[in-house]
């Protein structure tokens, strides 16, 4: 197995076949950080496909072809950066979410497949409403709001819905605006501000959020060093932002409205307790594809005063 510098040198200095270059790159990544090592083969294939402008099928059937010098140079650079822990999404400038290609970049949290669980919960509730309205707090790339808007716009019976997405970080606002313009133009109202501040006096049928929920000493943080800490770390316990969202939700929900929150796999019980203490009913936790507790929701009681 070649060290990273030897593999990279081979990629840049010696003409080689696609298959051989890919083999060396996988070996280089597999020798690196634990967080990179787990996805070495997948990441190397994605990066090589992007460098060549090929699909993964083409990569497999054209493995005996030589790699061009420009493609080698680009691929070598990406492999070196990926071995240092930089997310593939930052290298390529986009990430697929809900089958949509979303722009991403440094300073913005990379959307995760786990968050699609939150979209599913939101859609199930929204599609049962007559005149739904959605508030997405801490929208980041805009992934959740866009997925909801895109799905409803392309449903057999289109559901008219008002969607507001809130974000406080300037870098994320730029990326979210770009993604909304591409996938949900005119269907998502993007606003700048902190949590509920930009929607003072407004109410919605559902509030969704994937807030920061890692504690300040969480062991996963070293593997996420390239992503913005503000989008990951909530505070010492990891529950601080979740508590803020629960505390302010009733004021911004119609009676019977739903609050749905993504959280860590070990935080379900704490979020259920927060919702119960705040007077929410029909509290439920949805598991992700790995069988882990991922999204907890609760409804504002119908009898609550307006």
C-alpha positions in Angstrom: 0.0 0.0 0.0 1.5 3.3 -1.1 1.6 6.3 1.3 -0.4 9.3 0.2 2.6 11.3 -1.1 3.8 8.3 -3.2 0.4 7.6 -4.6 -0.1 11.3 -5.4 3.3 11.5 -7.1 2.5 8.5 -9.2 -0.8 10.1 -10.2 0.8 13.4 -11.3 4.2 12.2 -12.8 3.6 8.9 -14.4 0.9 8.2 -17.1 -1.2 5.3 -15.9 -4.5 3.7 -16.5 -7.8 4.8 -14.8 -7.9 1.5 -12.9 -4.4 1.8 -11.5 -4.8 5.4 -10.5 -8.1 4.6 -8.7 -6.5 1.6 -6.9 -3.6 3.8 -5.6 -6.0 6.6 -4.5 -8.2 4.1 -2.6 -5.1 2.8 -0.9 -3.9 6.3 0.0 -7.3 7.3 1.5 -7.6 4.0 3.3 -4.3 4.7 5.1 -5.6 8.1 6.3 -8.0 9.5 8.9 -10.6 7.1 10.3 -13.5 9.3 9.0 -11.9 9.2 5.5 -10.9 5.5 5.6 -14.5 4.4 6.0 -15.5 5.8 2.6 -12.3 5.5 0.7 -13.5 3.5 -2.3 -16.7 5.5 -2.7 -15.0 8.9 -2.3 -12.2 8.0 -4.7 -14.7 6.9 -7.4 -16.8 10.0 -7.0 -13.7 12.3 -7.3 -12.3 10.4 -10.3 -15.6 10.5 -12.1 -15.8 14.3 -11.5 -12.2 14.7 -12.7 -13.0 12.8 -15.9 -16.5 13.9 -16.4 -17.6 10.2 -16.4 -20.4 8.3 -14.7 -19.5 5.4 -12.3 -20.5 2.9 -15.0 -18.1 4.5 -17.5 -15.4 4.3 -14.8 -15.9 0.6 -14.5 -15.9 -0.3 -18.2 -13.1 2.1 -19.2 -10.6 1.2 -16.5 -7.9 0.2 -19.0 -7.8 3.7 -20.6 -4.9 6.1 -19.8 -5.7 9.1 -17.6 -5.1 12.5 -19.2 -2.6 14.9 -17.5 -5.2 17.5 -16.5 -7.5 14.8 -15.0 -4.5 13.3 -13.1 -3.6 16.7 -11.7 -7.1 17.5 -10.6 -7.6 14.1 -9.1 -4.3 14.2 -7.2 -5.2 17.5 -5.7 -8.6 16.3 -4.6 -7.2 13.0 -3.1 -4.6 14.9 -1.1 -7.3 17.3 0.3 -9.7 14.5 1.0 -7.0 12.6 2.8 -6.7 15.6 5.1 -10.4 15.3 6.0 -12.0 17.9 3.6 -15.5 16.7 2.7 -16.1 15.4 -0.8 -19.0 17.9 -1.1 -16.7 20.8 -0.6 -14.3 19.5 -3.2 -17.0 19.0 -5.8 -19.1 22.0 -4.8 -22.3 20.1 -4.4 -24.1 17.3 -2.6 -27.1 15.3 -3.5 -30.0 15.5 -1.1 -33.6 14.3 -1.8 -32.3 13.4 -5.3 -31.5 17.1 -5.9 -28.0 18.5 -6.5 -27.4 21.2 -3.9 -24.6 23.6 -3.9 -22.4 23.5 -0.8 -19.1 25.1 0.2 -16.9 25.9 3.2 -18.7 27.6 6.0 -21.9 25.6 5.3 -22.9 22.3 6.8 -23.0 19.4 4.3 -26.5 17.9 4.1 -26.7 14.4 5.5 -28.9 11.5 4.3 -30.3 11.2 7.9 -32.0 14.6 7.5 -34.2 13.1 4.8 -36.0 11.5 7.7 -37.1 15.0 8.8 -38.3 15.8 5.3 -40.4 12.6 5.3 -42.0 13.6 8.7 -42.8 17.1 7.4 -44.3 15.9 4.2 -46.5 13.4 5.8 -48.0 16.2 8.0 -48.1 18.9 5.4 -49.9 16.8 2.8 -52.7 16.2 5.3 -53.2 20.0 5.7 -55.6 22.1 3.7 -53.6 25.3 3.7 -50.1 24.3 5.0 -47.3 26.7 5.9 -43.8 25.6 6.8 -41.0 27.3 8.8 -37.5 25.8 8.4 -35.2 27.2 11.1 -31.4 27.1 10.5 -31.9 26.2 6.9 -28.2 26.0 6.0 -28.1 25.0 2.3 -31.9 25.2 2.2 -32.0 21.4 1.8 -35.1 20.8 3.9 -37.2 23.7 2.7 -36.3 23.0 -0.9 -37.0 19.2 -0.6 -40.5 20.0 0.7 -41.2 22.7 -1.9 -39.9 20.6 -4.8 -41.9 17.5 -3.7 -45.2 19.4 -3.2 -44.8 21.3 -6.5 -44.3 18.0 -8.4 -47.0 16.0 -6.6 -49.9 14.6 -8.7 -52.2 17.1 -6.9 -50.1 20.1 -6.2 -50.4 21.4 -2.7 -50.2 25.2 -2.3 -47.9 25.9 0.6 -46.1 28.9 2.1 -42.5 28.1 3.1 -40.2 30.4 5.0 -36.6 29.4 5.6 -34.5 31.2 8.2 -30.7 31.3 8.4 -28.3 33.6 10.4 -24.9 32.8 8.8 -23.9 34.9 5.8 -22.1 32.1 4.0 -25.1 29.8 4.3 -27.5 32.5 3.2 -25.6 32.9 -0.1 -25.6 29.1 -0.7 -29.3 28.7 0.3 -30.3 31.5 -2.1 -28.4 29.8 -4.9 -30.1 26.5 -4.2 -33.5 28.0 -3.9 -33.1 29.9 -7.2 -32.2 26.6 -8.9 -34.8 24.2 -7.4 -37.6 26.2 -5.7 -37.6 29.7 -7.2 -40.6 31.7 -5.9 -41.6 28.9 -3.6 -39.3 29.5 -0.6 -39.0 32.8 1.3 -35.5 33.0 2.6 -34.9 35.3 5.6 -31.9 36.4 7.5 -31.9 36.2 11.3 -31.6 34.1 14.4 -34.2 31.4 15.0 -37.7 32.9 15.4 -36.6 36.6 15.2 -37.4 37.0 11.5 -40.9 35.6 11.9 -42.1 37.7 14.8 -45.9 37.6 15.0 -46.3 34.9 12.3 -47.7 31.4 12.8 -47.2 28.2 10.8 -48.7 24.7 10.6 -45.3 23.1 10.9 -41.9 24.1 12.2 -38.9 22.0 11.2 -35.3 22.3 12.1 -32.0 20.4 12.0 -30.2 22.6 14.6 -26.7 22.2 16.0 -27.0 19.3 18.5 -23.4 18.2 19.3 -21.9 18.9 22.7 -18.7 21.0 22.9 -16.7 17.9 23.8 -18.3 15.5 21.4 -15.8 12.9 20.2 -17.0 13.2 16.6 -15.9 16.9 16.4 -12.3 16.2 15.3 -13.6 14.3 12.3 -15.8 17.3 11.4 -13.1 20.0 11.6 -13.6 21.3 8.1 -17.3 22.1 8.7 -18.5 25.2 10.6 -18.6 24.6 14.4 -21.6 27.0 14.6 -23.7 24.6 12.6 -22.6 21.6 14.7 -22.1 22.6 18.3 -25.0 23.7 20.4 -23.2 24.1 23.7 -21.8 22.0 26.6 -24.7 19.5 26.5 -25.7 19.6 22.9 -29.3 20.2 23.9 -29.2 24.0 24.1 -30.5 24.9 20.6 -33.1 22.2 20.8 -34.4 23.7 24.0 -34.6 27.1 22.4 -36.6 25.8 19.5 -39.0 24.0 21.8 -39.4 27.0 24.1 -40.3 29.4 21.2 -42.4 27.0 19.1 -45.9 27.4 20.6 -45.9 31.1 19.9 -45.3 30.4 16.2 -47.6 27.4 15.6 -51.3 27.3 14.9 -53.3 25.1 17.3 -52.7 21.6 16.2 -49.4 22.6 14.5 -46.4 20.3 14.5 -42.8 20.9 15.7 -40.4 18.4 14.2 -36.7 18.4 15.3 -33.7 16.4 14.1 -31.4 15.4 17.0 -28.6 13.0 17.9 -29.3 9.3 18.2 -29.0 9.5 22.0 -31.1 12.6 22.5 -34.6 11.3 21.7 -35.6 10.9 25.4 -34.4 14.4 26.3 -36.3 16.0 23.4 -39.5 14.0 24.2 -39.2 15.3 27.8 -38.8 18.9 26.6 -41.8 18.7 24.3 -44.0 17.2 27.1 -42.9 19.8 29.6 -43.8 22.5 27.1 -47.3 21.1 26.7 -47.0 19.4 23.3 -49.0 16.3 22.6 -48.9 13.4 20.2 -45.1 13.2 20.7 -43.4 10.8 18.5 -39.9 9.8 17.5 -39.0 8.6 14.0 -36.0 6.3 13.4 -33.6 6.8 10.5 -32.6 4.1 8.0 -30.0 2.8 10.5 -32.7 2.2 13.1 -31.5 5.1 15.3 -33.8 7.7 16.9 -33.4 10.8 14.6 -36.5 13.0 14.5 -38.9 13.8 17.4 -42.1 15.7 16.8 -45.0 17.0 18.9 -48.2 19.0 18.3 -49.4 22.1 19.9 -52.8 21.2 21.4 -55.9 22.2 19.4 -57.4 23.8 22.5 -54.5 26.1 23.1 -55.4 29.8 23.2 -54.5 31.7 20.0 
